[in-house]
Amino acid sequence: MAFEGLTERLQKAMTNLRRKGKVSESDLRQTMREIRLALLEADVNFTVVKDFVKTVRDRALGAKVLEGLNPAQQIVKIVDEELTKTMGETAVPLNKSAKIPTIIMMAGLQGAGKTTTVGKLALKLKNEQNARPLMIAADIYRPAAIQQLQQVGDQIDVPVFQLGTDVDPVEIVRQGLAEAETKHNDYVFIDTAGRLQIDEQLMDELANIKALAHPDEILLVIDAMTGQNAVNTAQGFDDKLDITGVVLTKLDGDTRGGAALSIRAVTGKPIKFIGQGEKMTDLDVFHPNRMSNRILGMGDMLTLIEKAQQQFDEKEAEKMNLKIQENSFDFNDFIAQLDQVDKMGNMEDIMKMIPGMANNPAMKNMNMDPKDMAHVRAIIYSMTEQERTDPDVLNPSRRRRISAGSGRPIHEVNRMIKQFNQTKKMMNQMSKGNFAGMEGLMGGAGGGKGIGGKMQQMAMNRMVRQTKKQKKKRLAKAMRRRKR
């Protein structure tokens, strides 16, 4: 997960600050030094770090924060606000043409994930806006680039226009745009060629495509794992093409996150989307304030609720809630929940969106290995229908048969059933407003291994839905008060 090291260091600096009843200028200097080192280690641009630290220090001293109440909390608030400002303050939507089609030109170096991102964004617009996109294969140089785009198109059911590798890319784009006009596509994605590095020939070709297509968006796709080099790449493309935005990919990988904190400040161009996984649905709108909260270990409940809303059918959720309340939740329900939870993304990243969980020691005990869930599925699928719907019948002889059928050792079968029963009980308590035991579950039986990760995620989903309902109730109550 990106920012993990940065989050840990910033959290440590803030924790040390909070421990002090009064905060002196010396304490502030020490905290600023730790923040500066944390940002530099995260590969944030040096000038950005220098300006950031100076601004935070000046604001803290200028507003006489040190003399006020809760100075540590006020400094954390200033750091959060300045991080948000550094990354762009607010989410920036896609530019949209007044008449169809909206033309989006995708650019980037080889290996940044450009072709996959084209598919992810096309699918996002298709799902959220009922869009009818067309993707144009204008990369005639990279081996199998056209085939890759066609495979992506088949996967998401979006048409691909291509003329092979012997036609000039500008001519491919010209004919592709004509095809889009004929077919009334409302979005057109131009998948352009990349290089291992910026060169004049590539830029001339991209400039010619831009002159022909007059794109509404020129999105630069950048691999977040390249650190400060990502900023140099962004500057190079921006100087030649005047890009309108950036998509950061591989933000779920072993990256220090410096690119996300540097690009907007250095280039002035917004990060519009972030890719955080290999699935075609793993593309999110970039919200600077939410990212700042995550970096500071404050969680990201808004994104978590949005993900839950996208994946959980309201009627099914109510039906499941009723079963939880009645304590009749069974293994069939569990498998159905697993399928929905899997669509939300990487479990460890999802759990860290809960405030306070980013550096919770219990997270280190959790084993989120996908193989564990494959083993869980094998165990459940080795049960009879009666055993799935009535787990109470699982006596020792039945468990031995399930162990043999699934190829998993008996102790693993026993542990999975035990954790299922524990979590089922806890979810029933939570449905009645009793949240005691959540922390215990985080370090629960088996040290958080095996079924624990997904079971914990299911419990968290329950909390998300409850939070959402409580928010609606508060809003309704406020509206009633206003009418009075």
N, C-alpha and C positions, 0 to 999 in steps of 0.2 A: 504494500500500500504506500502511495506517495506520501511524503511529509511525515512519515513515522518518526524518523530521527529528529526532525525539526520540532514536531509536536512534543516529543519527550523532553527535549532541552528547554523549550519555552515554558512547558508546564512546570519543570523543575525551578526555573528562574522565578516564575510567578508564585509558586508554592513558598519558596524561600522569602519572598517579599511579604506574602500574606501572614507569615508567622510573626512578623514584627508589629508590635502595637503602634509604634511611631516609625515613620520612614524619613530618614535623613537624606541630605544631598549625597552623602557618601554611599548610602544604600541604593539610591537611584542610579548613581554612576556605575556601581557594581552590576546592577540589573541590566543597564544599557550595554555594558560590556558583554555580558552573557548573551543578550539578544543579538548583538552584532556578530559574535562568534557563531551562534546558532545559524544565523542567516547566511553567513559566508560559507559555512560547512554544507549548507543546503544548496550551494552553487548559485546563490542570488547574485546578480550583477553588483560589483563593488560600489558604483556610484549610487545605485538604488539603496543599498544598505546604509551608506553614509548619510544620504538625505533622510531616510526613514528614521534612523536613530536620533539624528539632530532634531527632527520635527517632534518626535515623541518626548524627548528631553525638554525641549523649549516649551511645549504645551503643558507639561507637568509642572515646570517651574513658573511659567507665566501665569497660570491659573491658580497658583498657590495651592496646588493639590496636596502638597506635603503638610500643609497646616490644617487641612480640612479633616472631616470625618472619613473614615475608611479610605485612607490614601492608596492602599494597595489595590482595592477594587477600582478606584478611579483610574489608576495607571493601567490596569488590565483593560478597562474600557477604552482608554486612549489608544493602546496598542491594537485592539480589535478594530477601532475606527480607522486607524492609519493603514492597517493591513488591507482592509476593505477598499480604501481609497487608492492604494497602490495597485490593486488588481482591477480597478475600474468602477467601483461603487455599486453599479446596478447591472443587471443582465441586459444584454443588447440583442434584440430580436433580429431575425433575418430580414434583409431588405426585400420588399415585395413590389413587383411591377404593377402599375395601374391596370394593365391588361395582360392577359396570358400570352405567352408563358413567362414566368419568372426564370431568368437564366442564371445559373450558378456555375461559375468556373472554379474548378478545384485544381490547386497547384501544390507542389511540394517536392522534396527530394525523394529518391528511391528508398524504400524501406520504412517510410514514415507511416504507412498504413492508409495511403490516399484512396486506393480503389475500394478497400473495405469500408472506409468512412463514407464514400459516395453512396454505397448500399445502405449503410446505417441511417444516413440522413434522409435518403429517399423513403426508407421504410417508416421512419419517424413521421414524416409529413403525410405519408399514406395512411398511417394509423390514426394520427391526431387531426388531420384536416380532410380526410377522404380524398387526398390528392391523387392525380393521375400523372406520375412522373415518367420521363424518358431519360435514359442514360446514354450518352454518346461516347463511344470508345475511340478516343483521339490519341492514345498512346500506341504508336506503331513500332516502337523500338524495343521495349522490354520484352523478352521472350514470354509468351503465354499471357501477356497483359490483357489482351482482348478476351481470351478464353476465361481468364479469372473474372472479368467483369460480367461475362455471360453467365458464369456459374452463380455469381452473386445475384444477378437478375432473376435467374431461375429460382433461387432460394427464397427471394422476397416477392416473386411474381411481378416484376417490373421489366418492361421491354428495354432492349439494348439495341441501339443503332450502330452498325459497324460496316466498314467497306474493306476490311482486311488490312494488310500491312504494306500494300504497294501504292496506296493513294495518299497524297499529301494531307497532313492533319487538318490544315485550314479548309480544304475542300470537304473533308469528312464532316467537319463542324457545319459548313454551309449547307450540305445536304441533310444533315441531322436536324438542323433548325427548320428546314423546309418540311421534313417529315413530322416534326412536332406541331407545326402549324396545321398541317393536313389532318392530323389525328387529334387535334385540340388538347394536347398535353398542357397541363397548367404549370408544371415545373420541368426544366431541362437541366440535367447535370452533365457538364463536360469534364470527362476524366482525362486530363492532359498528361503528357510524358514527364517523367522525373529524370534526374541525373544523380550520380553519386555526390556531385557538388555543383554549385552554380557555375554556369559557363555562358558565354555570349550567344552561342547557337541556340541553346535552350531558351534563353530570355527573348531572343528575336522571334522564335516560333510562338511563344506565349503572347508576346506583344501583338503579333499578327492575328492570333485567335481573338484576343481582346478587341482589336480594332474591327474585326468582322462581327463578332457576337454582341458587343456592347452589353456585357453581363451586368446584372443588377447586384451580384455578389461575386467577389473574388476571394475565396476562402483558402488560406494557406494552411496545409496540414503539416503539423510539426510533431516529431517524436519527443515527448517530454524527457525521455531518458538521456537526451544529448546535452542536457544542462545548459550552460551559457552559450554553447554553440547554437542552440535553438534561437537565441536572441540574435546572433549574427546572421543566421539564415533568414529570419523574419525581416531584418533590416535590408538584406540583399534583395529579396523578392519585392519588398515594399518600394525600394528605390526605383525598380524597373517597372512594376505593375500597378503601384498604388493599391495594395490589397485593402479589402474592406473589413476583414476579420480573420481570426485564427481558430483552428480546431487543434486542441492538444490531445494526442493519442498516447496510449500505454501509461496512463496516469495511475494504473493499478500495479504497475511493475515496480522494480527495485530502483525507483527514481527519488532524487532528493527534493524535487519540486521547485527548484530555482527558476525554471522557465516560466511557470505560472505566476511567480512573484515579480518577474522582470520584464516580460514582453510588453505589457500595457504601458509601464512606466518609461521604457526605452523607445518604443515605436509609436506610442499613442493609439495603436490599433487594438480593438477589444478582442478578448478571447470569447467566442460565442458558444462553443461546444467543447465538451471533454469526453474522451473515450476511455472507459474504465473496465474493459473486459473483451472477451473474444466473441461473445454472442452478438447477433445483428441488432439486438435491442439495447446493447450496452453503449448508448450515447446519450448524454445528459446536457441540458442547457447549463451554461456556466453562470453561477450566481456568486459574485465576489464576497458578499456578506456571509453566505452560507459556508463558503470555502474558508473564510477567515475563522469562523466559529469552529470548524473542524480542525484547522491548524492549531488553534488554542485549546483543543480538547473539550470544547463546549458541546459537541454533538451537532447534529443537523436533522432535527425532527421534521422540518418542513419537507425536505427531500424524501425522508423516510415515509412520511404520510402519502406523498405523491406517488411513490413507488407502490405502496400498498393499494392505493386507489386504482392504479392502472391494472394491477394483477388480480385483485379480489372482487369477484362479483358480489354485489350488495345482497341479493337474495340468498346466495350460497353462504355468505358470511353470517347472515342472520340465522340461517338454518344450522350452521356450525355452532354459533353462539348458544343456541337453544340446546344442542346436544351436550355442549360443555357444561351448561348450567344444570342439566338433568343428569350429568355424570354418565352419559351413554356414549361418549366419544370412543370409537374403536379403531382397529388397525386399518380398516378401509378408509376411514376419515383421515387417518394419519397419512396414508399414501397420497390421497387427494391434496392434502395440505402441502406435502413435500413438493408435488408437481408445481403448485402455485408459488411456493417460496423460492424454488430454484430459478424461477423467471425473474426474481428481484435482483439477482446478481450474487457476487461473492459474499458468503455469509459473514466472514470476518469484517469486511468493510461495512456491511449492513449493521452489524452489532455495534460498531464504533460510532454510528450515527446517533446512538442513544447518549444523551448528555452524561458525561462522567465516565463513559466506558472506554474511551480511547486509550487511556493508560491504566485502567483498572487491573490490578494484579491477577484477578480471576480470568482476564482475557488470555493471559499467558498460559493458563492451564487448559485452555480449550483447544481441541484438535479438530480442525475444520477440513481434514483430508476428504476429498470427494469419494475416495475408495471406501471409506467407512459407510457412506450412505448406500453405495452399491451393495455392501454386505448386509445392511439393514433391509434393503429391498429383497435380497435373496432369502433372508430369514422369513420375512412376512409372506412372500410368494410361496414358501414351502408349507405354509399353514393351510388348513382346510377352511372353507367358508365359515363354518361354525366357530373355529378358533379365532378367526379375524374379528367376527362380530361379538364374540363372548370370550374375552381374554381370560376370564376366571377359570375356564376349563383346562387351562394349560398346566396339566400335572407333569411330573417328572418323565413319564414314559412318552407323552406327546412331545415334550421338549427334546428328548433324545432323538425322536424321529425327525423333528424339524432340523436339528443339528446335522443329522446325516443327509437330509434332503438338500440343505443349503450349502453344505460343505464348510460350515463354520463350527468352531469348537463349542461345546456345551456351555462353557463359562461365558462366552460371548452372547449366546442366546439368552441365558439367564440375566446377564447384565442389561441387555437391551429391554427385556420385558420389565425388569425392575425400574429402569429409568422411565419407561413409558408410563408405568403406574404412578410413579412419583410426580411426573409432570402433569399427568391427567388430573391428579388430586390438586396440584397447585393451580392449574388453569381453572378448575372448578371454584377454588377459593378466590382467585382474582376476578372471576365473573361476578362475585358477590361483593367486590370492592375491597377484598383483603389481599394486600400486596406483600404480606410477610412471606418470606421464604424465597424471594427472587434471588437475593444474594447467595443463599445457600445452594440454589440450583446451579448458579454460575460455577461454583466449585464442587458440584454434586458428585454422585457416585461415579466411580471410574475416572475421577480427575478430569471430567469434561470430555472424555473420549467417546468415540463411536456415535451413538444416537444423540448424545448430549447436545452437540452443536445445533442440530436441526430442531430438537425439542425446545431448546432455549429460544431459538428464532421464532418458533410458533407462539411461545408465551409472549415474546416481545410484540409480535403482530397483534395479539390480543390487547396489549397495552396501547398500541398505536390506534386501534379502532376505538378503544375507550376514550383516549385523549381527544380524538376527533369528535366523538359524541358529546363530551363535556364542553368542548369549544362551541359546538352548535347550541347547546343549552344556554351557555353564558351569553351568546349573541342574542338569542331569542329573548332572554330575560332583560337584557339591556334595551332592546327595542320596545318591550312592553313598558319599561319605566319611562322611556322617552314619550310614548304616546299619552301617558298619564299627565 
